[in-house]
Amino acid sequence: MAILYSLVARGSVVLAEFSGTTSNASSIAKQILEKIPGSNDSHVSYSQDRYIFHVKRTDGLTVLCMADETAGRRIPFAYLEDIHQRFVRTYGRAALTAQAYGMNDEFSRVLSQQMEYYSSDPNADRINRLKGEMSQVRNVMIENIDKVLERGDRLELLVDKTANMQGNTFRFRKQARRFRNTVWWRNVMLTYFL
């Protein structure tokens, strides 16, 4: 699963692009840019051979990427959203008047880094990351429940031992009283006979 090519454009004017492979992705991307209808915000995908071109158009800026078929739609569109936010945050209104490839020197590094991140880092996919975190939380909860049950068993054992000791002390006190009375009577009898 990999994102192989990416660009940021205003209309059909490419402002920045990066390619992680040698292919004709740039020419195909430019054809797609020319054929995207209107200036409405949109999220579309186009298939070309074994690659999918994902396009996100928002606020007059178009962000496009080419990914393997195996990448699905969720990760490439998350990548496009991230790139759009970074581009707007970095350049703001300057993107509306920039010349072709005017931001390529600086922003192609960002495209490269984010392509690498979204292509290889499992944390890039929020749903999978959340599933992993949920699984970890679930495992911790199961461990805690096991510990509570084990502690409950130990508490139950302790309560049983306490009840047993209480019964033993009651019997011991009764036997001690009986023994004391017996010894006292023997002393009384011995004193009386002497």
Disulfide bonds with the S-S distance in Angstrom:
none
